[in-house]
Amino acid sequence: MANTWWEIQVTCSPLLEDTIFWRFEDWHGRGTASERWGQQSRVKAYFPQEQFCNVDLAALALRFQQDALCLGINELPDVTWHLIEDEDWSKSWKKYWHPQPIGDRLLINPAWMDPPTDSSRLVLKLDPGTAFGTGTHPTTQLCLEALEMRLSDAQPVTLADIGCGSGILSIGAILLGAQQVYAVDTDPLAVKATGENRALNSMDASRIQVAQGSIDSLKVSEPVDGILCNILAEIIVELIPHFNAIAKESTWGILSGVLLEQSKWVADTLEAHNWTVATLWRREDWCCLNIRRP
Ligand SMILES: C[S@@+](CC[C@H](N)C(=O)[O-])C[C@H]1O[C@@H](n2cnc3c(N)ncnc32)[C@H](O)[C@@H]1O
């Protein structure tokens, strides 16, 4: 465990907030959080000191400015960073993360807090560690809400979770009634976090089988009923041609991590591989594609 952390703070136009948030999550920022600051947004994240040196941080600030220019935002983001000690760090980011209801049935509860006693929701306990997936990002929320709709008929289904991160979708799926989930992630820290969160939720290792790798590392013995994939569009379009190997005629999918302007590109790729977009759900600049066979 690191003793010293970078606290990076970006004050920017609300139009840039999502991009900054996503970049922080993609770089495995701990406790990524955003809040309104007058007319502006303020996004913060924490990183172990050894992850960046000052030069890296200066380059990162430049990257955010380029993001603003690419999006046609004239008001450039203000980026600051400073080092804080371990104890301050845990107080800093944990204070932004509270129990969070998602959809009608789930409640994401930080591992270090007692779940509320007055809620009838299914409690998903989570300590994301350095992995993506706290439930605060719109793409994760959209996937969980879509799962809730898909699994409400309580059919025993088997799922693949490609890019499982903290394991939030796999665990949410089991809570919502899925029988078994096969999860993979290319990041070993995500594989570890998924295993730890599975245990935190008292789920047997056989219900969520997690492995390091991508779609070809899924340990499925037969086609799955549903595919979950919340990764960036650039990666999803590379994975789509491989979906057929783990799917049957009735298999459905929930894909997110796709920016609205990328949705046509992803839909066209799906159609070229015998999939169709049944519904497209939108939150902020992101969308979630509910897919099935034509
Ligand atoms: C946006 S996070 C999603 C985490 C979680 N499933 C959620 O919905 O919040 C994407 C995850 O995909 C992983 N990833 C990236 N490329 C991948 C690939 N080609 N195959 C499998 N996982 C990948 C990343 O390491 C990251 O943990």
PDBQT file of the ligand as one rigid body, heavy atoms in Angstrom, charges set to zero:
ROOT
HETATM    1  C1  LIG A 301     -14.966   0.728 -18.015  1.00  0.00    +0.000 C 
HETATM    2  S1  LIG A 301     -14.296  -0.593 -17.128  1.00  0.00    +0.000 S 
HETATM    3  C2  LIG A 301     -15.796  -1.487 -16.713  1.00  0.00    +0.000 C 
HETATM    4  C3  LIG A 301     -15.801  -2.064 -15.325  1.00  0.00    +0.000 C 
HETATM    5  C4  LIG A 301     -17.145  -2.636 -14.888  1.00  0.00    +0.000 C 
HETATM    6  N1  LIG A 301     -17.533  -3.760 -15.715  1.00  0.00    +0.000 N 
HETATM    7  C5  LIG A 301     -18.228  -1.563 -14.919  1.00  0.00    +0.000 C 
HETATM    8  O1  LIG A 301     -19.184  -1.731 -15.693  1.00  0.00    +0.000 OA
HETATM    9  O2  LIG A 301     -18.130  -0.586 -14.173  1.00  0.00    +0.000 OA
HETATM   10  C6  LIG A 301     -13.592  -1.522 -18.435  1.00  0.00    +0.000 C 
HETATM   11  C7  LIG A 301     -12.723  -2.675 -17.993  1.00  0.00    +0.000 C 
HETATM   12  O3  LIG A 301     -12.361  -3.405 -19.161  1.00  0.00    +0.000 OA
HETATM   13  C8  LIG A 301     -11.026  -3.853 -19.045  1.00  0.00    +0.000 C 
HETATM   14  N2  LIG A 301     -10.559  -4.103 -20.424  1.00  0.00    +0.000 N 
HETATM   15  C9  LIG A 301     -10.033  -3.224 -21.311  1.00  0.00    +0.000 A 
HETATM   16  N3  LIG A 301      -9.806  -3.841 -22.491  1.00  0.00    +0.000 NA
HETATM   17  C10 LIG A 301     -10.222  -5.127 -22.345  1.00  0.00    +0.000 A 
HETATM   18  C11 LIG A 301     -10.282  -6.253 -23.216  1.00  0.00    +0.000 A 
HETATM   19  N4  LIG A 301      -9.855  -6.196 -24.496  1.00  0.00    +0.000 N 
HETATM   20  N5  LIG A 301     -10.778  -7.419 -22.746  1.00  0.00    +0.000 NA
HETATM   21  C12 LIG A 301     -11.202  -7.510 -21.462  1.00  0.00    +0.000 A 
HETATM   22  N6  LIG A 301     -11.161  -6.481 -20.587  1.00  0.00    +0.000 NA
HETATM   23  C13 LIG A 301     -10.697  -5.306 -21.023  1.00  0.00    +0.000 A 
HETATM   24  C14 LIG A 301     -10.327  -2.738 -18.280  1.00  0.00    +0.000 C 
HETATM   25  O4  LIG A 301      -9.183  -3.244 -17.625  1.00  0.00    +0.000 OA
HETATM   26  C15 LIG A 301     -11.422  -2.282 -17.310  1.00  0.00    +0.000 C 
HETATM   27  O5  LIG A 301     -11.328  -2.953 -16.070  1.00  0.00    +0.000 OA
ENDROOT
TORSDOF 0
